[in-house]
Amino acid sequence: MNKKNHTISDVYKVINSELIQLEEELRKATRSSIDIVSKIGNYIFKGKGKRIRPALLILCSKLLGYHEKEIIRYASVIEFIHTASLIHDDIVDNSSIRRGRKTIHYKWGSNISVLLGDYLYILSVKLSLNDNSNIIQSLSDIASEMIEGELLELNESWNFDIEEEKYLEIIKKKTASLFAGSCKIGALLANASKKEEDSLTCFGLNTGIAFQIIDDLLDFTSNEKTLGKPVLSDLKEGKVTLPLIHALRHEKEKVLKLIGRKRKNFDTKGLLQIINESGSIEYTYKKAKDFIDKAKENLKIFSDSIYKDSLIILSDYVLTREK
C-alpha cells in the first residue's frame, strides 16, 4: 500500500468486514427489554462515529497474525467505554451538541444520561469477562486512568497558570490511555511478545496524545459546521488547552483581558487573533507531529504489511483531520 496516496477510508476498507460486525455487535448489545435503553442505544450507534479506537485494536491484532472472532468482542468493549466516557463528559460540560447531533444529556436529561453511561460501562465489563486476566487488568487500568484524567481536568478548570506538563498529564490519562489500551489489548489477544506489546502500547499512547492535541487545536482553527459544535467550546467550559497555554506564555495580560473577569462573552475575534499572531497554532501542531513521529518509530520493529501501513496512515490522519 502506497501510504502517501491513501486516506483513512482506505484503512477502513482493510478491516471493513470487522467494522460491519462491530456495528452489529454494538446494536445487538444495546437491545433491551427496557424501551428507553434500546431507544437511546439506537440513537447513539445510529450516528456512526470514526471508530478509531476499535480500529486500532483490530489492526494491532491482525498485524500480529490474530484473526479470531474475539477481536469483535473486545473492539465493542473499547467502543462502549469510549461512548460511556463521552456521555459523562457531556453531562459534566453541560454540552448540548456533539458531532452535529443533540447529546444524550440534552435530549433525555442528566439522570438518564448518568445511568446510560453507567450501563455502557457495565456492558463493557460483562463482555470482557473471560479467563484472560491480563486483558481484564488492562481494561480496569484504562477506566481508572480516564476517570483520573477527567478529575484532573476539572480540578484545573480556568487555571490560566497551568503548565504544559500538567496539560500533557491530563490528556495522557483522559484520552491517550484508551488509545494505548486499545493497541495493548490487540497485542494481548495475539499473545504478543513483551517487546511487541510495549511497542504497540507506546504507538497508541503517542497517537492518542497527538489526537487530543489536534482536537484542542481545532477548537481554535475550525468552524461550527465542520466541528459539529461551537468554536471555543473548550475555553467556554474552562478548559485551558495547549494553544492557549502557549499564547498565555507570550501574551498573558492581553489574553486575560480578552477573556475578561466574568469569563463570559469574551472577545472571540481578538482572542483568535492573538492565538494566531503568537505562533500558538504552529507550536501546537508541531507538538502533535512530534508525538506522531514518536508513534511511527514504535512500529519499526514490525515487518511490512497492509496492517502496518494502515496504522501509519491512521496516525497521519490524526494530524490532517478536520473534525
N, C-alpha and C positions, 0 to 999 in steps of 0.2 A: 504494500500500500504506500503510495506517494503521499507522505504526511503533509507536505506543503499545499497540496491541491485538494485536501479533504476537509470536511466540516464535521460538526458534532452529529449531523444527520447520518453521516456515513458510519460513525461509531455505533449509533443505534441500529443501523442495518445489520451490523455484525452480530448483534445479540437480539435481533428482532423477535425471534421465537421465544426467548426467555422473557422479554419485556411484555409480550402478549400474555404469557402465562402469569406474569406478575400482576398485571391489571386484573385478570380474572380472580386471582387469589385475594387481592385487596378487596374486591367487591364481595366475593364469597364470604370472607371472614367477617365483614361488617353487616351481613344479613342477620336479622334478629327477629324474634317473635315480638319484640318491643318496637312498635311502629316508628317512634321518634329516632331510635338508634339506626334503623335501616334508612330512614329518610335523610338523616344528616350524613350517614356514611356514603349514601349515593351522591349527595351534593358535593362532598369533599372529593371523592375519587372520580366524579364525572369531569371535573375540571382538571385534566391531566397536567401534572407538573413535569419538570425536567427529568426527574428520577435519576439524578446524577449519583446519589449515594448508593442505591441498589445497583446501578450500572457499574460502579467501582467494584462492588463485591463480586458481581458476575464476571467481570473482566479479569480480576485478580485470580479467581478460581480457575478460569479457563486458561489463563496464562501458564498456570502450573499443571494443566492437564486434567483438571477435575470438571466433569460434565454431568454429574448426577442431579437428580431432581431436588435434592436438599438445597441447592442453590436458590431455588424459587422461594422456599420457605423462609430462608434467612434474609433474602432480599426484601421480602414482605415485612419481616420483623424490623429491619432497618428503616423502611418507609413509614411504618406505624410509629416508631419512636420519633422520627423527624416530624411527622404530621402532628403528633401529640404536642411536641415542643412548640410548634407554630401556633397551635390553638391557645396554649397557655401564654405564649408571647403576646398574642393579640389582646388577651384579657388584661395583662399587666400594662401594655402600652395603650389600652383603650382604642385600638385600631378598628376602623370601620371597613377598610378596603385592603385586600391583599390579592396580588396578581390580577387586578382589574375586576375582582368579584367581591361581594359583601362577605365579611368574615362571619364565622360561626357565632362569635361573640355578639356581633351587630344584629344578626338575624334571629338568634334564639336566646340571647341574654347570657349573662355571666354564669349563673348557676348551672344551666345545662351545658355550657361550654367547658366548665371545670370538670364536670362529671364525664363528658365525652372524651376530653383529653386523658383523664384517668383511665377510662375504658380502653382507649387505644394502647396505653402503656400496659395494661393488664393483658390485652390481646397479644402484645409482643412477648410478654413473659410466657403466656400459655403456648404460643407457637414455638418458643425456644426450648421448652422442656425436653431434654433428652439426656443421653449419657455423656455428652461432651462437656465436661466441667470447665475446660478452657474457654469455650465459646460463651457459656453462661457467665463466667467471670468477666469476660470482655464486655459483654452487654451490660453487666452491672457497673463496670468501670465507666462505660460510655454515659450511662444515665446519670451517675453521680457527678461526673465531670461537667456535663451540660448544665445541670442544676447549679453547681458551684459557679459556673460562668455567668449564669443569669443573676445569681445573687451578687456576685462581684460587680456586674454591670449596674445593677440597681443601686448598689452602695456608692458607685462613682457618678451617679446622675448629677448633671450640672456642675461637675468638678472641672473647672477650667484650668486647674493646675495639674491635671492628670499627666503622668509621664508616658512616653511611648511604650516603655517596657511593661507598664501596667495594662495598657490597651492591648498589647500583644498577648499578655497572660489571659485576659478576658476572652479574646477571640479564639485562642487555642482551646480553651475549655468549652466555650459556648457553641462554636461551630466546627472547628478543626477536629475535635475529639471524635465526632461522628464520621467524618471523612476517614480518619485514621482507623477507627474501629471497623468500618466497612471493609477496608482493604485487609486488615488483620484477620477478620473472620473469613474472608475469601481465602486467605492463606491457610488458616487453620482447617478449613474444610478439605483442602487439598493435601493435608499433612505435610506442609512445607517445612524445610529446614529452618533453624533459628535465624540464620542469615537471610533467607528469603522472606521470612515473616517480618523481621525487623526492617528490611529494605522496603517492603510494600507498606508497612505501617508508617514509615517516615515519608514515603511518597504521598500517602493520604493526608498526613498531618500538614506537610508543606503546601499541598494543593488546597487544603481546607483553609489554611491561613490566608493564602492568596485570594481565594474565593470571597472571604469575608471582607478583605481589604478593598477588593473591587466593588463589592456590594456597597460598602460605605462610600466609596468614591462616586458611584453612580447617583447617590443621594444628592450630590452637588453638581453633577455634569449632565444628567439625563433630563427627561421631562415626564410629566404625569402620565401622558398617553402611553409612552413606552414602558415606564416602570410599573404601571398599574396601581400607583399610589402617589400622593402629592410629593413634590420635591422637598427636600429638607425635613422630611418626616422624622428622621432620626434625631436631628437637633431639637425639633419641637417636642420630642419626648425626653429631652435631657441627655441624649447620648452624645458624648464628645468623642468623635472618631478621628482617624489619622489625618485627613485633610485639614480639619480644624485644629488639631494638636500642633501641626506644623505651622499653620498660619498664626496661631497664638504665640508660638515661639519667636516669631518675627514682628508681628503687629498686634500685640496683645491689647494695648489700650484702645486701638481703633476697633478691633473685633468686639471687645466687650461693650463699647459704646453703641455699636450697631445692633447688638443683641438686646441691649437695654436691661435695666434692673428688673423689670417685671417679666422679662423673657417671653413676651407675647407680642405678636405683630411687629417683629423686628424687621430691620431693613434688609430684605432678602436680596435685592439688587446690589446694594452696597457690599453685603457680605460675600456674595458670589464674586464680585469684582476683586475683593481683597484675596480671596482664595485663589483666584487665577493669577493675579499680579505677584503674589508672594512665592509662586512656584510650587504651591502645595499640591496641585494636580499632578505635575510631573514627578514630584517627590513620592507621592503615594503610589502612582503607577509603577515607578521603578522598584519600590519596596515589594509590590506584588510580583513583579517579574523576577526579582531575586529569589523569592520563595518558589516560584515555578521552576527556575533553573535548578534549585536545590532538589526539587521533586524529581526532575528528569535524571539527575545524577544517580538517584536511588534505583533507577531502572536499568542501569548499565550492566548489572550482574546477570540479567536475564537474556536468553537467546532471542534473536529476532523472530517475531511472529506477528500475525494480524492483531493479536490481543495486546502485545506490547505497543505496536503502532497506535492502536486505539486509545490506550492510556495516555500516550504522548499527545495525541490530538485533543483528547478531553482536557488535558492540563492547559493546552494552548487556548482552548475555548474559554477557559476561566478568565483569561486576560482580554479576550475580544468580545465577550458577551455584552449585550446592551440592556439586559434586564435579569 
